[in-house]
Amino acid sequence: MSTTEISDFTDSVNKLIEGKLILIDKHIAQVLKCVAASPTLCRVLSETVKTMSYATEFSRARVTWTRSDGTVECSLKLPADRNRLFAFVVCLLTEVDTGKRNILDFLKEYYNAGNNDSSYQRFAEEVLKPFKQAGEALLSNIDPEGFNFEYTEQAERYFRAEKIYVDSNVLRQILDEVEAIRQTVLKFSLSQNAMLEYNTASEYFVNALYLKNPKIISVSFLAYKYVALKYPDTASHVQNLTAMLAKVL
């Protein structure tokens, strides 16, 4: 067994979860390819489908109710058993991959959230993420330390924090300084890697501000400050940012 099984599966499902609906065919095909290439997942899948009928499982999973206006709503309740959940979603993705099931019609019927993109996000939350967790759990024996849930919970507690209030005027001043730094950096002839480094650090910091998690803001600013100070004439702006953030954090 190889840890490649874990990384390939996780990466492929992440792309399916985070990707655009327009790319779903490509991403589903990659997930199924990773499942097929994993001896561990293939063995579980083979053993599970021997004792389950996908058609029966789908019928059981289908929940319907009638709204007050008479319209019928549908949803799917995934199997509680981990192996059956994994096999169920693989079969569902296979239906989409082969064209047997139209993904847009499926989302509209079971995960309708007003528009296609929102419906897909709901599908990702309610189906793809549990599927990913089930697959990773099945692969956890390959690298137990890589799936040490105690460490994961510890890390989540560490980064968990109540959102802070950032005054709109202060936020505007911070973003003005960030823009001033950007204009300064753009004066230099940067390599592609240097530009990628700066843009990445900047995007992390700005989005951390909107996230309003003080711990994430602090660590993002450390990275941003380190990158910004590589360039001349940015020190005064970084100093201003430091002073403003000291009042916020």
C-alpha positions as CSV (number, residue, x, y, z in Angstrom):
1,M,0.0,0.0,0.0
2,S,1.2,3.5,-0.8
3,T,0.5,6.9,0.6
4,T,0.0,8.0,-3.0
5,E,-3.4,6.4,-2.8
6,I,-4.3,8.9,-0.1
7,S,-2.9,12.0,-1.7
8,D,-4.4,11.2,-5.1
9,F,-7.8,10.5,-3.7
10,T,-7.9,13.5,-1.5
11,D,-6.6,15.9,-4.2
12,S,-9.1,14.6,-6.8
13,V,-12.1,14.9,-4.5
14,N,-10.9,18.4,-3.4
15,K,-10.9,19.5,-7.0
16,L,-14.4,18.1,-7.4
17,I,-15.6,19.9,-4.3
18,E,-13.9,23.2,-5.0
19,G,-14.2,23.2,-8.8
20,K,-16.7,24.8,-11.0
21,L,-19.8,23.0,-12.2
22,I,-18.7,23.5,-15.8
23,L,-15.7,21.2,-15.1
24,I,-17.6,18.5,-13.2
25,D,-17.2,15.9,-15.9
26,K,-13.4,16.2,-15.9
27,H,-13.2,16.1,-12.1
28,I,-15.6,13.2,-11.7
29,A,-13.6,11.2,-14.2
30,Q,-10.4,11.9,-12.2
31,V,-12.0,10.8,-8.9
32,L,-13.2,7.6,-10.4
33,K,-9.8,7.0,-11.9
34,C,-8.2,7.4,-8.5
35,V,-10.7,5.0,-6.9
36,A,-9.9,2.5,-9.6
37,A,-6.2,2.9,-9.1
38,S,-6.4,2.3,-5.3
39,P,-6.3,-1.4,-4.3
40,T,-7.7,-0.4,-0.9
41,L,-10.7,1.4,-2.2
42,C,-11.3,-1.1,-5.0
43,R,-11.4,-3.9,-2.4
44,V,-13.9,-2.1,-0.2
45,L,-16.0,-1.2,-3.2
46,S,-16.0,-4.7,-4.5
47,E,-16.9,-6.3,-1.2
48,T,-19.6,-3.7,-0.5
49,V,-21.5,-3.9,-3.8
50,K,-21.8,-7.7,-3.3
51,T,-24.2,-7.1,-0.4
52,M,-26.0,-4.0,-1.6
53,S,-28.1,-2.9,-4.5
54,Y,-27.5,0.6,-5.7
55,A,-31.0,0.9,-7.0
56,T,-32.4,-0.2,-3.6
57,E,-30.1,2.1,-1.7
58,F,-31.1,5.1,-3.9
59,S,-34.7,4.3,-3.4
60,R,-34.2,4.2,0.4
61,A,-32.1,7.4,0.3
62,R,-34.8,9.3,-1.6
63,V,-36.9,11.4,0.8
64,T,-40.0,13.4,-0.5
65,W,-42.4,15.7,1.2
66,T,-45.2,18.0,0.0
67,R,-44.9,21.8,0.7
68,S,-47.9,23.9,1.8
69,D,-48.3,25.1,-1.8
70,G,-48.6,21.5,-3.0
71,T,-45.2,21.2,-4.7
72,V,-43.2,18.1,-4.0
73,E,-39.7,18.5,-2.7
74,C,-37.0,15.7,-2.8
75,S,-33.7,15.1,-1.0
76,L,-31.3,12.3,-0.5
77,K,-30.3,10.8,2.8
78,L,-26.9,9.1,2.4
79,P,-26.4,5.6,3.9
80,A,-25.2,5.7,7.5
81,D,-22.7,2.9,7.1
82,R,-19.4,4.3,5.9
83,N,-18.7,1.6,3.3
84,R,-22.2,1.8,1.9
85,L,-21.9,5.6,1.7
86,F,-18.7,5.3,-0.1
87,A,-20.0,2.8,-2.6
88,F,-23.3,4.7,-3.1
89,V,-21.5,7.9,-4.1
90,V,-19.1,6.1,-6.4
91,C,-22.1,4.5,-8.2
92,L,-23.8,7.9,-8.3
93,L,-20.7,9.6,-9.8
94,T,-20.4,6.7,-12.3
95,E,-23.9,7.4,-13.5
96,V,-23.0,11.0,-14.1
97,D,-19.8,10.0,-15.8
98,T,-21.4,7.6,-18.2
99,G,-24.2,10.0,-19.0
100,K,-26.9,7.9,-17.4
101,R,-27.8,10.7,-15.0
102,N,-27.9,14.4,-16.0
103,I,-26.1,16.4,-13.3
104,L,-28.2,19.5,-13.8
105,D,-31.5,17.7,-13.5
106,F,-30.2,15.8,-10.5
107,L,-29.1,18.9,-8.7
108,K,-32.4,20.7,-9.5
109,E,-34.4,17.7,-8.1
110,Y,-32.4,16.9,-4.9
111,Y,-30.2,19.9,-4.1
112,N,-32.0,22.8,-5.4
113,A,-30.7,26.1,-4.0
114,G,-32.0,28.6,-6.4
115,N,-29.3,28.4,-9.1
116,N,-26.9,25.8,-10.5
117,D,-23.8,27.0,-8.7
118,S,-25.5,27.2,-5.3
119,S,-27.1,23.8,-5.9
120,Y,-23.7,22.4,-6.7
121,Q,-22.2,23.9,-3.5
122,R,-25.0,22.3,-1.5
123,F,-24.3,18.9,-3.2
124,A,-20.6,19.3,-2.4
125,E,-21.4,19.9,1.3
126,E,-24.0,17.2,1.7
127,V,-22.6,14.5,-0.5
128,L,-19.0,15.1,-1.7
129,K,-17.5,16.0,1.7
130,P,-19.0,13.0,3.5
131,F,-17.7,10.9,0.6
132,K,-14.3,12.3,1.0
133,Q,-14.3,11.6,4.8
134,A,-15.4,8.0,4.2
135,G,-12.7,7.5,1.6
136,E,-10.0,8.9,3.8
137,A,-11.2,6.8,6.7
138,L,-10.9,3.7,4.6
139,L,-7.4,4.7,3.6
140,S,-6.3,5.7,7.1
141,N,-4.6,2.4,7.9
142,I,-2.0,3.2,5.2
143,D,-0.7,6.2,7.1
144,P,-2.3,6.4,10.6
145,E,-0.3,9.4,11.7
146,G,-1.5,11.3,8.6
147,F,-5.0,10.9,9.9
148,N,-4.4,11.6,13.5
149,F,-7.8,13.1,14.3
150,E,-6.6,14.2,17.8
151,Y,-4.0,16.4,16.2
152,T,-6.6,17.7,13.7
153,E,-9.0,18.6,16.5
154,Q,-6.2,20.2,18.4
155,A,-5.3,22.4,15.4
156,E,-8.9,23.3,14.8
157,R,-9.3,24.4,18.4
158,Y,-6.0,26.4,18.1
159,F,-7.2,28.4,15.1
160,R,-10.8,28.8,16.3
161,A,-11.5,32.3,17.4
162,E,-14.4,34.7,17.7
163,K,-14.7,37.1,14.9
164,I,-13.4,40.6,15.6
165,Y,-15.0,43.9,14.6
166,V,-13.0,45.9,12.0
167,D,-14.3,49.4,11.5
168,S,-15.0,50.1,7.9
169,N,-12.9,53.3,8.0
170,V,-9.9,51.3,9.5
171,L,-10.4,48.6,6.9
172,R,-10.3,51.2,4.1
173,Q,-7.1,52.7,5.5
174,I,-5.5,49.2,5.7
175,L,-6.5,48.4,2.1
176,D,-5.2,51.8,1.0
177,E,-1.8,50.9,2.5
178,V,-1.9,47.5,0.8
179,E,-2.6,49.2,-2.5
180,A,0.2,51.6,-2.0
181,I,2.6,48.7,-1.4
182,R,1.3,46.9,-4.5
183,Q,1.9,50.0,-6.6
184,T,5.5,50.2,-5.2
185,V,6.1,46.5,-5.9
186,L,4.9,46.8,-9.5
187,K,7.6,49.3,-10.2
188,F,10.1,46.5,-10.1
189,S,10.7,43.9,-12.9
190,L,9.6,40.8,-11.0
191,S,10.0,37.3,-12.1
192,Q,6.9,35.1,-12.5
193,N,7.7,33.4,-9.2
194,A,8.3,36.6,-7.3
195,M,5.0,38.1,-8.6
196,L,3.2,34.9,-7.7
197,E,4.7,35.0,-4.2
198,Y,3.6,38.6,-3.7
199,N,0.1,38.1,-5.1
200,T,-0.4,35.0,-2.9
201,A,0.7,36.7,0.3
202,S,-1.5,39.8,-0.5
203,E,-4.6,37.7,-1.3
204,Y,-4.2,35.7,1.9
205,F,-3.9,38.8,4.0
206,V,-6.8,40.7,2.4
207,N,-9.1,37.8,2.6
208,A,-8.0,37.1,6.2
209,L,-9.2,40.7,7.0
210,Y,-12.7,39.9,5.6
211,L,-12.7,36.5,7.5
212,K,-12.2,38.5,10.7
213,N,-10.5,35.7,12.6
214,P,-7.7,37.4,14.6
215,K,-5.4,34.4,14.5
216,I,-5.6,34.0,10.8
217,I,-5.1,37.7,10.3
218,S,-2.0,37.7,12.4
219,V,-0.3,34.8,10.6
220,S,-1.3,36.1,7.2
221,F,0.1,39.5,8.0
222,L,3.4,37.9,9.1
223,A,3.7,36.3,5.7
224,Y,2.6,39.4,3.8
225,K,5.0,41.6,5.8
226,Y,7.9,39.3,5.1
227,V,7.2,39.4,1.3
228,A,6.5,43.2,1.2
229,L,9.7,44.2,3.0
230,K,11.7,42.5,0.3
231,Y,11.1,45.6,-1.8
232,P,12.5,49.1,-1.2
233,D,10.2,51.9,-0.2
234,T,7.6,49.6,1.4
235,A,8.8,49.9,5.0
236,S,6.8,53.0,5.9
237,H,3.6,51.4,4.6
238,V,4.3,48.2,6.5
239,Q,4.9,50.2,9.6
240,N,1.5,51.9,9.2
241,L,-0.2,48.6,8.7
242,T,1.5,47.2,11.8
243,A,0.2,50.2,13.9
244,M,-3.3,49.9,12.5
245,L,-3.5,46.2,13.1
246,A,-2.2,46.6,16.7
247,K,-5.4,48.6,17.4
248,V,-7.7,45.9,15.8
249,L,-6.2,42.7,17.1
